[in-house]
Amino acid sequence: MASVTICDRLGESLATHPQPAKSILSSIESLGKGIHKSQKLFSVLDKEAGNQALDGVVVYVLRSTQEAVVSSPLVALAIRSAPGVWEHIAVEVQKLFVEELPVADSNGGEFTLELDFGAFNNSLRYALRKAEQYLNTVPTDTAYSVFEKRFKEIGLEKGWGDNAKHVLEMIHLLLDLLQAPDPVTLETFLRRIPLVTNVVIMTPHGYFAQDNVLGYPDTGGQVVYILDQVRALEEEMLHRFKLQGLNITPRILIITRLLPDAVGTTCGQRLEKVYGTEYSDVLRVPFRTEKGIVRQWISRFEVWSYLQTYTENVAAEITKEFQGKPDLIIGNYSDGNIVASLLAHKFDVTQCTIAHALEKTKYPDSDINWKQLEDKYHFSCQFTADLIAMNQTDFIITSTFQEIAGSKDTLGQYESHMAFTLPGLYRVVDGIDVFDPKFNIVCRCVLKDRNKPILFTMARLDRVKNLTGLVEFYAKNSRLRELVNLVVVDERVRNRELYRYICDTKGAFVQPAIYEAFGLTVVEAMTCGLPTFATCYGGPAEIIVHSKSGFNIDPYNGDAAAETLVNFFEKCKADPSYWEEISQGGLQRIQEKYTWQIYSEKLSTLTRVYGFSKQASYLEQRGRKRYIEMLHPLMYNKQVKTVPLAVE
């Protein structure tokens, strides 16, 4: 295989064609002791070329030589093979022996002060240039193992790519960054660096398991979301490691609460493998008090008194499982995000926040009336925890822009934390900047298998889900009752045959919630190709393009919502192709914006970009972190003490 260095290439040429080479080198030697510029060398070359055929490598070397130093029996050549790329070699004329000549060896006299700034600014770029030259001589599909030894000689370890093409792409990206950095190139480069191998996903509350838990208190779409997220994330991490030529196995831990008394589920099992993965597990850690393990379920609104001790126990378990610390911690919901904040601070690692739903917007005037709601909801703890987490985190994932800053007519979930007051406790003057670049819209997704449709109203019996409102406006509209049957299904029921039946009967999915942060069932329904009617408040307003990929309805105006449904079904009755039109519109919308592959790619990229930013802006962020640290003892911890422990 061809070598990258001119020294090696010239040595091979001299061994193959010794007589012509010796003749031209002898002519250069005859110029006499001293320094000879390129013009003299070209004259010698032209003269020799007229007398005999010369090897192409010898001609290339001499044409690239800027000067030669003759000191018999040696001829030293300073070769400029490209702008800014130099090699120095020495040739013993009679023996045709070639060796590299380090610049530091060029002075044979007394000690001279040497200035060498290469250690500061040239060593990496020089190594990259040498690697680039070498890769240009080999086929693009050459496996990294073929040139691994050569790269080690240059000073580069594995991780650049699995073949010559991918390695060269990485080298070009880094060279571009060193010469003319720009944001797009930086993101592309960071996207390919394997910075993350160990991931923690925090979700303390509810019954988290893979079977027999949907419909239990505080247990719903978040469970499905996290499990799908983990499967996609593991697949993405393995794919990226392979592309970079690394034999690394990732580890993902979903950390939740252990519930010893959760009969009929695996919630009492410490470690559980995630279905469809190789390296992902559910790790359950119990809540503890001075009396021992807390056995019973606790509402998500009442977990605050347990989280400090829980965080310490989780940190110990993480260290044990990883034999070190994680690279990324992802928090889910308010309790998971405050625990993630404490862990990220302890381990000094990148933190990601996913709110799913910020309760402040779900309960109107819950800030002003917090005292009246405190005994049941403990919003003083939750709102403070949310403020801490959203300001401390390195990046925030949302599903829609609505979640961040709302729309012209509706308030965004994060936007509601910009300024508010908890009377008698504290006033927030500037709680969050909704234009902060830490906000990212990464759409949630559904299972890849679109042969398992879900199309019906499926929700827990919660006031916010507005199932009673749906039943009421259906019952009041006689035309709607004539056109369709209404099926309301509690969240704990998951009957796949029902989904297929509704699809076959050309039905429609209705999601009438007063407010929905995202709307996983909306995406699932559209994935099935079923026309979908969903609330205009929250995420569904962004998922659905009205009258093209579905319909937005106002849960506060049941009569108008019913009329929208009537108009749709009457139009379908008159023209069956209209059902297909809306069905295809929904499918196209999902395929364009909502797949787990897109999600996992974005999450991986964001982790690298914000992880890099975290290190690059350490001094700038130090003041903010100190300010947040002050909130813990002064406000958050004080309010946590007001939340009573559960009675065993």
PyMOL commands that set and color helices and strands:
alter all, ss='L'
color gray80, all
select helices_A, chain A and resi 6-16+18-29+38-51+56-64+103-105+118-121+123-135+144-154+164-179+183-192+221-243+300-302+304-322+333-347+359-362+370-377+379-392+401-405+415-417+463-465+467-476+478-483+496-504+520-527+540-543+558-574+577-593+596-616+618-640
alter helices_A, ss='H'
color red, helices_A
select strands_A, chain A and resi 34-37+65-71+74-82+85-92+97-100+198-202+251-257+271-273+280-285+288-289+292-293+328-332+350-354+395-398+420-422+426-428+439-441+457-459+488-490+509-511+532-535+551-553
alter strands_A, ss='S'
color yellow, strands_A
deselect
rebuild
show_as cartoon
